[in-house]
Amino acid sequence: MERGVEWDFEPTLDRIAALMDLLGSPQRSYPVVHIAGTNGKTSTARLVEALLRERNLRVGRFTSPHLVSMRERICVDGEPLSEERFAQVYEELAPYVELNDTQGRRIQFFELLTAMAYAGFADTPVDVAVIETGMGGTWDATNVADGTVDVITPISLDHTDRLGPDIATIAGEKAGIIKPGATVILAQQDIEAAEVLMRRVADTGAVVAREGIEFGVLAREVAMGGQLLTLRGLKGVYEDVYLPLYGAHQAGNAACALAAVEALTGGDDPLDIELVRQAFAQASSPGRLEIIRRNPTVVVDAAHNPGGMIATLDGLHEAFDFAKVIGVVAVMSDKDVDGLLELLEPVLDEIVVTRNSSPRSMPAEELAELALGFFGEDRVHVVERLDDAIDRGIGMADAEGEFSGTGVLITGSVVTAGDARFLLKADGS
């Protein structure tokens, strides 16, 4: 059944709310950790899930977009729904969706996936659901649920055509997930976003905890394959926590995840330190500064807006001792492409511009025209297909010699990261 495309939709909760009513409001059958923000949502969701699962809870996780398979978006116990289960959940919902359609409320693509997640989690059943918004907050389809704990990750400019032209407006939209009675975990924010979020907290009477004030990262150092953290939570200090993810932004995501799980847990005692260490040591965040090949080292990252790219490049500089970096870049036409290229120019010695598998991907020649203004003609290479572009980038790194310290960074979009993981057969793709 044709449901349109994910990025073209009418912002309202009317359709999904009516469908959830028909289904008996499955989103109200378990506590929800609801996550909004611009960058870091999926990583934070996976870290929350890791902590909850280490406590022997059955956890449902709904995230978007996916890297390779649509089924990645709906996970139970850390695993995507099987093909059979995914189809079964859809078939169980189909009569209710069709009934909703006939009443003039035609369910759209992301709304259908959201309904499948909520219904599937209720049917499993799960002990807790960790839910990432798709876009925004107030009218995001996931917002038919009320989070017991709401997490707002760092907010920056993205989806400005949908969410608004400035950080304050975007923050106002994302603040819509904050409901009365919730505990709100706020990552570090620009002052414009923080003011809007705190006003929403005051208006709803929610309880708030802020990174850098009530909780945060006390210390961190680069370690083999990740970083070693000391985290201050809401209920205690957690030392010697190894996180196999790179960058200060991932340390911040871990602090937010820890605070969220503490807030969800009764009593005043801290979480068991060994539980925290074990959970975070097993954490993963595919497509986020992920090494998918060595000799030469190839790193994939899903950064697709300037805020995310700043965090990525800081993490790349901190964790990887590359003497030279070859970039393979494919972006969406509706993103701040100039902003991304401006940030990449000081880091990339050469850039291979290409396109990914999405129909929204900017054509390689068009991206090259923009890249020339930042990199100059000698540093820009145009390759139409992503697989050929990756081969070109790896070949350029190989040509520098085995001991040259040259790495390859594939970035620019979640779709680019997913395509690259699939093409290079990364674990789990």
C-alpha positions in Angstrom: 0.0 0.0 0.0 1.5 3.3 -1.1 2.2 5.6 1.9 4.3 8.3 0.3 7.9 9.0 1.2 9.2 9.5 4.7 10.5 13.1 4.2 7.3 14.5 2.7 4.4 14.5 5.2 1.7 16.7 6.7 2.6 17.6 10.4 -0.2 16.5 12.6 -0.8 13.9 15.3 -4.5 13.4 14.3 -3.9 10.4 12.0 -1.6 8.4 14.3 -3.6 9.3 17.4 -6.8 8.0 15.8 -5.0 4.8 14.8 -3.6 4.2 18.3 -7.1 4.6 19.7 -8.3 1.9 17.3 -5.4 -0.3 18.5 -6.3 0.2 22.2 -3.4 2.7 22.9 -0.5 0.1 23.0 2.0 2.9 23.6 0.5 3.3 27.1 1.3 -0.3 28.2 4.9 0.2 29.2 7.1 3.0 30.4 8.8 5.0 27.6 12.1 6.8 27.4 11.5 9.4 24.7 14.5 10.9 22.9 14.5 14.1 20.8 17.2 16.4 19.6 19.3 17.1 16.5 22.3 14.9 16.9 23.1 11.8 19.1 19.6 10.4 19.4 20.3 7.0 18.0 23.5 6.6 19.9 21.8 7.7 23.1 18.9 5.3 22.5 21.4 2.4 22.1 23.2 3.3 25.3 20.0 3.6 27.3 19.0 0.2 25.9 22.4 -1.3 26.8 22.0 -0.2 30.4 18.4 -1.5 30.7 19.2 -4.8 29.1 22.1 -5.3 31.5 19.4 -5.0 34.3 17.7 -8.0 32.7 14.8 -6.0 31.4 13.2 -6.7 28.0 13.6 -3.5 25.9 12.0 -2.4 22.7 14.0 0.2 20.7 12.6 2.3 17.9 15.0 4.5 16.0 15.3 6.1 12.6 16.5 6.3 9.9 17.9 2.8 9.3 21.4 2.2 7.8 20.6 -0.9 5.7 17.3 -2.7 6.6 14.0 -1.1 7.6 13.8 -3.8 10.3 16.7 -2.1 12.2 14.2 0.5 13.3 12.2 -1.8 15.5 14.3 -3.9 17.8 13.5 -6.1 20.8 16.3 -7.3 23.1 18.9 -5.6 20.9 17.9 -7.4 17.7 15.8 -6.2 14.7 12.5 -7.9 14.2 12.8 -10.9 12.0 11.4 -10.7 8.5 8.6 -13.0 9.6 7.8 -11.0 12.7 8.0 -7.7 10.9 5.5 -8.9 8.3 3.3 -10.4 11.0 3.1 -7.1 12.9 2.2 -5.3 9.7 -0.5 -7.8 8.8 -2.0 -7.5 12.3 -2.2 -3.7 11.9 -3.4 -3.6 8.3 -7.2 -3.9 9.0 -7.0 -1.0 11.5 -4.9 1.1 9.2 -7.4 0.5 6.3 -10.3 1.5 8.6 -8.4 4.7 9.6 -7.8 5.4 5.9 -11.5 5.1 5.1 -12.3 7.7 7.7 -10.3 10.2 5.8 -7.1 9.9 7.9 -4.7 8.2 5.6 -1.7 6.9 7.6 1.6 8.0 6.3 4.9 6.1 6.0 6.6 7.0 9.3 3.3 6.9 11.2 2.8 3.3 10.1 6.3 2.3 11.3 5.6 4.1 14.6 2.4 2.2 15.1 4.1 -1.1 14.2 6.7 -0.4 16.9 4.3 0.5 19.6 1.9 -2.4 18.9 4.8 -4.8 18.5 6.3 -3.8 21.8 3.0 -4.2 23.6 2.5 -7.6 22.1 6.0 -8.9 23.0 5.6 -7.5 25.7 8.5 -5.3 26.6 9.4 -3.9 30.1 10.5 -0.5 28.7 10.4 1.1 25.3 13.2 3.5 24.1 11.7 5.7 21.5 13.6 8.1 19.2 11.6 10.8 17.4 11.8 10.9 13.7 11.8 14.6 13.2 10.9 17.4 15.6 8.8 16.5 18.7 5.4 18.3 19.0 3.9 16.7 15.9 6.3 13.8 15.5 4.3 10.6 15.2 6.1 9.1 18.3 4.6 11.9 20.5 1.4 9.9 21.0 3.3 8.4 23.8 4.1 10.2 27.0 7.7 9.6 28.2 8.3 8.7 31.8 11.8 10.1 31.0 12.4 12.5 28.2 15.9 13.1 26.8 16.8 16.1 24.7 20.2 15.6 22.9 22.1 18.6 21.5 20.0 20.8 19.2 21.4 22.5 16.2 20.2 23.6 12.7 18.7 20.8 10.6 15.5 20.2 8.7 15.0 24.0 8.8 12.3 23.8 6.1 10.2 21.7 8.5 11.3 22.7 12.0 12.0 26.4 11.7 14.9 28.8 10.7 16.7 29.1 14.0 17.7 27.1 17.0 15.1 28.6 19.3 12.3 27.7 17.0 13.7 24.2 16.5 14.1 23.8 20.2 10.4 24.8 20.7 9.3 22.0 18.4 11.5 19.4 20.0 10.4 20.5 23.5 7.0 19.3 22.6 7.8 15.8 23.9 8.1 17.2 27.4 4.9 16.3 29.3 3.7 16.9 32.9 5.1 14.4 35.3 8.1 13.5 33.2 11.8 13.7 34.2 13.7 15.6 31.6 17.4 14.9 30.8 18.9 17.8 29.0 22.2 17.4 27.1 24.4 20.5 26.9 22.7 23.0 24.7 23.3 26.4 23.1 21.8 29.1 25.2 19.0 29.8 22.8 17.9 26.2 23.0 18.4 25.9 26.7 16.1 28.9 27.4 13.3 27.4 25.3 13.6 24.0 26.9 13.7 25.3 30.4 10.6 27.4 29.8 8.8 24.2 28.6 10.0 22.4 31.7 8.6 25.2 33.9 5.3 25.3 32.0 4.7 21.5 32.3 6.0 21.2 35.9 8.4 18.4 34.8 11.5 17.6 36.8 14.8 18.5 35.0 18.4 17.4 35.1 21.0 19.2 33.0 24.3 17.9 31.7 27.2 19.8 33.3 25.1 20.8 36.3 23.2 17.8 37.8 25.1 15.2 35.9 27.9 14.9 33.3 31.3 13.7 32.3 33.8 14.3 35.0 36.9 13.0 33.2 37.7 11.1 30.0 40.8 9.9 28.2 41.4 8.2 24.9 41.7 4.4 25.3 42.4 1.6 22.8 39.2 1.3 20.7 37.3 4.0 22.5 37.6 6.0 25.8 37.7 5.7 29.5 35.2 7.8 31.4 34.3 9.0 34.9 30.7 9.9 34.9 28.7 11.8 37.5 25.1 10.5 37.4 22.1 11.7 39.3 22.7 9.2 42.1 26.4 8.7 42.2 29.8 8.8 40.5 30.9 6.0 38.2 34.6 5.6 37.6 36.7 3.6 35.1 33.8 3.1 32.6 35.1 2.0 29.2 33.1 3.1 26.2 34.1 1.6 22.8 32.9 4.7 21.0 35.0 7.7 19.9 34.6 11.4 20.6 33.5 13.8 23.4 30.0 13.7 21.9 29.7 10.0 22.7 30.8 10.6 26.2 28.0 13.1 26.6 25.6 10.7 25.1 26.7 8.1 27.7 26.2 10.6 30.5 22.7 11.4 29.3 21.8 7.7 28.9 23.1 7.0 32.4 21.0 9.8 33.9 18.0 8.6 32.0 18.2 5.1 33.4 18.9 6.4 36.9 15.7 8.6 36.6 13.7 5.5 35.5 15.0 3.5 38.5 13.4 3.8 41.9 15.2 4.7 45.1 18.2 6.9 45.7 21.0 4.3 45.4 23.3 4.5 42.4 23.2 1.8 39.7 25.6 -1.1 40.3 29.0 0.1 39.0 29.8 -3.3 37.4 26.5 -3.3 35.6 27.3 0.2 34.1 30.8 -0.9 33.1 29.5 -4.1 31.5 26.7 -2.4 29.7 28.8 0.4 28.2 31.7 -1.9 27.4 29.4 -3.8 25.0 27.8 -0.7 23.5 27.9 -0.1 19.8 26.7 2.7 17.5 27.0 1.5 13.9 27.8 4.2 11.3 29.2 6.6 14.0 33.0 7.0 13.7 33.0 3.3 12.9 36.0 1.5 11.6 34.9 -0.8 8.9 38.2 -1.7 7.3 41.9 -1.6 8.1 45.0 -1.2 5.9 44.1 1.4 5.1 41.8 2.4 7.9 38.3 3.3 6.6 36.0 5.2 9.0 32.3 5.6 8.3 30.2 8.4 10.0 26.6 9.4 9.4 27.1 13.2 10.2 24.8 15.2 7.9 24.5 18.6 9.5 27.1 21.1 10.7 26.5 20.3 14.4 27.0 16.6 13.8 30.0 17.2 11.6 31.8 19.3 14.2 31.5 16.5 16.7 32.6 13.9 14.1 35.7 15.8 13.1 36.6 16.5 16.7 36.3 12.8 17.5 38.3 11.9 14.3 41.1 14.2 15.3 41.2 13.0 18.9 41.0 9.2 18.3 42.8 8.7 15.0 46.4 9.7 14.3 46.0 10.1 10.6 48.8 12.0 8.8 46.4 12.5 5.8 42.7 11.9 5.4 40.9 11.1 2.1 37.2 11.9 2.2 34.4 10.1 0.3 31.4 12.4 0.6 27.7 12.1 -0.5 25.1 14.4 0.9 21.4 15.1 0.6 20.4 18.1 -1.6 18.2 19.6 1.2 21.1 19.8 3.7 23.5 22.7 4.5 26.0 21.4 2.0 28.2 24.5 2.1 28.3 24.3 5.9 29.5 20.7 5.7 32.1 21.3 3.0 33.5 24.3 5.0 34.0 22.1 8.0 35.5 19.3 6.0 38.0 21.4 4.1 40.7 21.8 6.8 40.5 18.1 7.7 40.4 16.4 4.3 43.5 16.4 2.1 41.5 15.3 -0.9 37.8 14.8 -1.4 36.0 12.2 -3.6 32.5 13.5 -4.2 29.8 11.1 -5.2 26.1 10.2 -4.5 24.3 7.7 -2.3 21.3 5.5 -3.0 18.7 8.0 -2.0 16.7 9.9 -4.6 17.4 13.0 -2.5 21.1 12.6 -2.9 22.8 15.6 -4.5 24.2 14.7 -7.9 28.0 14.2 -7.9 28.6 16.9 -10.5 26.5 19.4 -8.5 28.4 18.5 -5.3 31.7 18.9 -7.1 30.8 22.4 -8.2 30.2 23.4 -4.6 33.3 21.5 -3.4 35.6 23.3 -5.9 34.8 26.6 -4.1 36.3 25.2 -0.9 38.9 22.7 -1.9 40.2 23.9 -5.3 40.3 21.9 -8.5 43.4 19.7 -7.6 41.8 18.3 -4.4 38.3 17.4 -5.8 37.6 14.1 -7.5 34.2 13.3 -9.0 33.0 9.7 -9.1 29.4 9.0 -10.0 28.8 5.8 -8.1 29.5 5.3 -4.4 31.0 1.9 -4.7 33.5 3.3 -7.3 34.1 6.3 -5.1 35.0 4.2 -2.2 37.4 2.2 -4.4 38.9 5.4 -5.5 39.3 6.7 -2.0 40.9 3.5 -0.7 43.1 3.4 -3.8 44.4 6.9 -3.1 45.1 5.9 0.5 46.9 2.8 -0.7 49.0 4.8 -3.1 50.3 6.8 -0.2 52.0 3.7 1.2 51.2 1.3 4.0 53.0 3.3 6.6 51.9 6.8 5.5 49.2 7.1 8.1 46.5 7.9 5.5 42.9 7.2 6.4 39.6 7.3 4.6 36.5 9.0 6.0 33.2 8.2 4.3 30.5 10.6 5.5 27.8 13.2 4.7 24.6 11.3 5.3 23.0 8.4 7.2 22.3 6.8 3.9 25.9 7.2 2.8 27.0 5.5 6.0 24.5 2.7 5.5 25.4 2.2 1.9 29.2 2.1 2.7 28.6 -0.4 5.5 26.7 -2.6 3.1 29.2 -2.3 0.3 32.2 -3.1 2.6 30.2 -5.8 4.5 30.6 -4.2 7.9 29.4 -6.4 10.8 25.6 -6.4 11.1 25.0 -4.9 7.6 
